[in-house]
Amino acid sequence: MNETAQNKQAGKVAVIDVGGGQRGIYGAGVFDTCLDDKVRFDMTYGISAGSANVTSYLAGQRGRNYVYYSQYCLRKEYKSLKVLMKTHAFIDLHYVYETLSNSDGEYPLDYPAMMANPAPCTVIATEAETGFPHYFTKADFSQDQYQVIIASCSVPVFTRPAPVGSHLYFDGAISNPIPVQKAFDDGADAVVLILTRPKNFFRKTSSDKWLSKILKRHYPEAAKVFARRALTYNRQLREALELEKQGKVLIVAPDSIAGMKTLGTDPEAGEKLYQKGIKDGQAIGAFVKHWQNR
């Protein structure tokens, strides 16, 4: 073997799942195909529902998130008028990520397996007081302590900010919705980016502006960031599209959302999105192999 070949290092490939509430069932399908195809990522990043997808992938639990999206998230314990009256939030994230996911729950996260997986896991949330992105790692997890996922999924106005340690956090999609640059800064050579909307979809600012006015009452800095969420998303998406042209990013996205809304409860739409994810995920193996074996 010549000196050039000996000094050549395999490329590191990161995967990012941007989440999107119930549309996250698409990412669940993508990761299930990755597990079927034995795709190994060197780094993982999850935002909002994407953080749940990433942790189940790292634990090797094929189909786990499909059950959550297709069954558990339809239960009245997760979303109902009773939940609103009890928690003052539209959805009960604790039911999903504690009651069901803990070791004594109905479908536990295999925490030992997740931690044994050598790939780092970064879960992105937004600091409620400052509006800055916060990057949690595996060091912030412990058995039956998945508060960082709740933090990353806490959509302003619809849920309360989630405490982790001495700070409160909102959904990571507010401050860093498509963290491709973060992955490259951390040492990735290439990125698989999982979107839950078509890759030609650009956000509008209308809903963000009026929701940010409500948020401003208690969290003015986070409200400022929230008001700019669409602009941030659109800028980062354009950057990802440019990197895709260069071959450094593979964007995996559905051709349509099949009518699924962020907090939707349409099982038929969910099944269609999941199957799209299963199919679209088949493109990932060759991309990852190219970069890891170059």
C-alpha positions in Angstrom: 0.0 0.0 0.0 1.5 3.4 -1.0 1.9 6.3 1.4 -1.0 8.2 0.0 -3.4 5.3 0.6 -2.0 4.8 4.1 -2.6 8.5 5.0 -6.0 8.6 3.5 -8.8 8.9 6.1 -12.4 7.8 5.7 -14.8 10.7 5.4 -17.2 11.4 8.3 -20.9 11.5 7.4 -23.5 13.2 9.6 -27.2 12.8 9.5 -29.6 15.6 10.4 -33.4 15.1 11.1 -35.1 18.4 11.2 -38.3 17.1 12.7 -41.7 18.6 12.1 -44.2 17.2 14.6 -46.3 14.4 13.1 -44.5 14.8 9.8 -41.6 13.2 11.6 -43.1 9.9 10.7 -41.3 10.4 7.3 -38.0 10.5 9.1 -39.0 7.4 11.0 -39.4 5.6 7.7 -36.0 6.9 6.5 -34.2 5.7 9.6 -35.9 2.3 9.4 -34.5 1.8 5.9 -31.1 2.9 7.2 -31.3 0.2 9.8 -32.4 -2.4 7.2 -29.5 -1.4 5.0 -27.0 -1.3 7.9 -26.1 2.3 7.2 -23.8 3.7 9.9 -23.6 7.4 10.4 -20.5 9.0 12.1 -22.5 11.8 13.7 -26.2 12.4 14.4 -28.3 15.5 14.9 -31.9 15.7 15.9 -34.3 18.7 16.2 -37.7 18.5 17.7 -39.4 15.1 16.7 -36.2 14.4 14.8 -34.4 13.9 18.1 -36.7 11.1 18.9 -36.1 9.5 15.5 -32.3 9.8 16.0 -32.2 8.2 19.4 -34.3 5.2 18.3 -32.0 4.8 15.3 -28.9 4.9 17.5 -30.5 2.3 19.7 -31.2 0.1 16.7 -34.9 0.0 17.4 -36.5 -0.4 14.0 -40.2 0.5 13.9 -40.3 2.0 17.4 -41.0 5.6 16.2 -43.5 4.3 13.6 -45.6 3.0 16.5 -45.3 6.3 18.3 -46.4 8.3 15.4 -49.1 5.9 14.1 -50.6 4.9 17.5 -49.4 6.6 20.6 -49.6 10.2 19.3 -53.2 9.6 18.5 -54.2 8.8 22.1 -56.1 11.3 24.2 -53.3 11.1 26.8 -51.1 12.8 24.3 -53.4 15.4 22.9 -56.9 16.3 24.0 -59.0 18.9 25.8 -58.2 17.0 29.1 -54.5 17.5 28.4 -55.0 21.2 27.7 -56.9 21.6 31.0 -54.4 19.6 33.0 -51.1 20.8 31.6 -52.0 24.2 30.0 -50.4 22.8 26.8 -51.9 21.4 23.7 -49.8 18.2 23.8 -48.3 16.2 26.7 -44.7 15.6 25.7 -44.1 13.9 29.1 -46.5 11.2 28.2 -44.5 10.2 25.1 -41.0 10.8 26.3 -41.4 9.7 29.9 -44.5 7.5 30.6 -44.1 5.5 27.4 -40.3 5.8 26.9 -38.9 5.0 30.3 -37.6 1.6 31.2 -40.9 0.6 32.8 -43.0 2.2 29.9 -45.0 0.6 27.2 -42.2 0.9 24.6 -39.0 1.9 26.3 -36.0 3.5 24.5 -33.1 1.1 24.7 -30.9 3.5 26.5 -27.9 1.2 26.9 -27.9 0.4 23.2 -28.2 4.1 22.3 -25.2 4.9 24.5 -23.2 2.0 23.2 -23.5 3.2 19.7 -20.2 5.1 18.9 -21.9 7.9 16.9 -22.2 11.1 18.8 -25.8 12.4 19.3 -26.6 16.1 19.3 -30.0 17.3 20.2 -30.8 21.0 19.4 -33.0 23.2 21.6 -33.4 26.9 22.0 -32.7 28.8 25.2 -35.9 30.4 26.3 -34.2 33.4 27.9 -31.7 34.2 25.2 -33.1 32.7 22.0 -29.7 31.0 21.4 -29.4 27.5 20.1 -28.2 24.9 22.7 -26.5 21.7 21.7 -27.2 18.8 24.1 -25.1 15.6 23.8 -25.2 12.1 25.1 -23.7 13.4 28.3 -27.1 15.1 29.0 -29.0 11.8 28.8 -29.3 9.2 31.5 -31.5 6.2 32.0 -35.1 7.4 32.1 -34.0 11.0 31.8 -34.9 12.2 28.3 -35.8 15.8 29.2 -33.5 17.1 26.4 -35.9 15.5 23.8 -38.8 17.2 25.5 -36.9 20.5 25.4 -36.2 20.1 21.7 -39.8 19.4 21.0 -41.4 22.2 23.1 -43.1 24.4 20.4 -43.7 27.9 21.8 -47.3 28.8 22.6 -48.5 25.2 22.1 -46.3 23.9 24.9 -44.5 25.4 27.9 -40.7 25.7 27.8 -39.0 22.6 29.2 -36.5 22.8 32.1 -33.2 21.1 31.8 -31.0 21.8 34.7 -31.5 25.5 35.7 -32.6 26.7 32.3 -35.7 26.6 30.1 -35.8 25.5 26.5 -38.0 25.6 23.4 -38.0 23.8 20.1 -34.6 23.8 18.4 -36.2 24.6 15.1 -36.6 28.2 16.2 -32.9 29.0 16.4 -31.2 26.5 14.1 -33.7 24.7 12.0 -31.3 23.2 9.4 -27.9 22.9 11.2 -25.8 21.7 8.3 -23.1 24.2 9.0 -23.0 23.0 12.6 -22.3 19.5 11.4 -19.5 20.7 9.2 -18.1 22.8 12.0 -18.1 19.6 14.2 -15.9 17.8 11.6 -18.4 16.2 9.2 -17.2 15.8 5.6 -20.7 15.2 4.2 -24.3 15.4 5.5 -27.5 13.5 4.9 -30.3 16.0 5.6 -33.7 14.7 6.3 -36.5 17.2 5.7 -40.2 16.6 6.3 -41.4 18.9 3.6 -40.5 19.0 -0.1 -37.0 20.5 -0.6 -38.5 23.3 -2.7 -40.7 24.4 0.2 -39.8 27.8 1.7 -41.5 29.0 4.9 -43.7 32.1 5.1 -43.4 34.5 8.0 -47.1 35.2 8.7 -47.8 32.7 11.4 -44.5 33.1 13.1 -45.1 36.9 13.5 -48.4 36.6 15.4 -47.2 33.7 17.5 -44.1 35.6 18.4 -46.2 38.4 19.7 -47.8 36.0 22.2 -44.3 34.6 23.1 -43.0 38.1 23.7 -44.9 38.5 26.9 -42.7 36.2 28.8 -39.7 35.4 26.6 -38.9 38.5 24.5 -35.5 37.2 23.2 -36.9 33.9 22.1 -39.8 35.8 20.5 -37.3 37.8 18.3 -35.7 34.6 17.1 -39.1 33.0 16.5 -40.2 36.0 14.4 -37.2 35.4 12.1 -37.6 31.6 12.0 -38.9 31.5 8.4 -36.0 33.7 7.2 -33.5 31.5 9.0 -35.0 28.3 7.6 -35.1 29.6 4.1 -31.5 30.9 4.2 -30.2 27.6 5.6 -32.2 25.6 3.1 -30.7 27.6 0.2 -27.3 26.9 1.6 -28.1 23.2 1.8 -29.3 23.1 -1.7 -26.1 24.7 -2.9 -24.0 22.1 -1.0 -26.2 19.4 -2.6 -25.1 20.6 -6.0 -21.5 20.3 -4.8 -22.1 16.7 -3.7 -21.5 17.4 0.0 -25.1 17.1 1.1 -27.8 14.6 0.3 -31.2 16.0 0.9 -33.9 13.4 1.6 -37.3 14.9 1.5 -40.9 13.8 0.5 -42.3 15.0 -2.8 -45.4 15.9 -0.8 -46.6 15.8 2.9 -49.7 13.8 1.9 -51.9 16.3 3.8 -50.2 15.7 7.1 -50.1 18.7 9.5 -47.6 19.3 12.2 -50.0 18.3 14.9 -52.2 16.3 12.6 -54.0 13.1 13.5 -54.6 11.5 10.1 -53.5 7.9 10.1 -53.8 7.5 6.3 -51.6 10.6 5.7 -49.1 9.3 8.3 -48.9 5.9 6.6 -48.3 7.5 3.2 -45.5 9.7 4.6 -43.9 6.7 6.4 -43.8 4.7 3.2 -42.3 7.7 1.3 -39.6 7.7 4.0 -39.0 3.9 3.6 -38.6 4.4 -0.2 -36.6 7.6 -0.2 -34.2 6.3 2.5 -32.9 3.8 -0.1 -30.7 6.5 -1.6 -28.7 7.0 1.5 -26.6 3.9 1.6 -24.6 4.6 -1.6 -24.0 8.3 -0.6 -22.7 7.3 2.8 -20.5 4.5 1.4 -19.0 6.9 -1.2 -17.8 9.3 1.5 -16.8 6.7 4.1 -14.8 4.7 1.6 -13.2 7.5 -0.4 
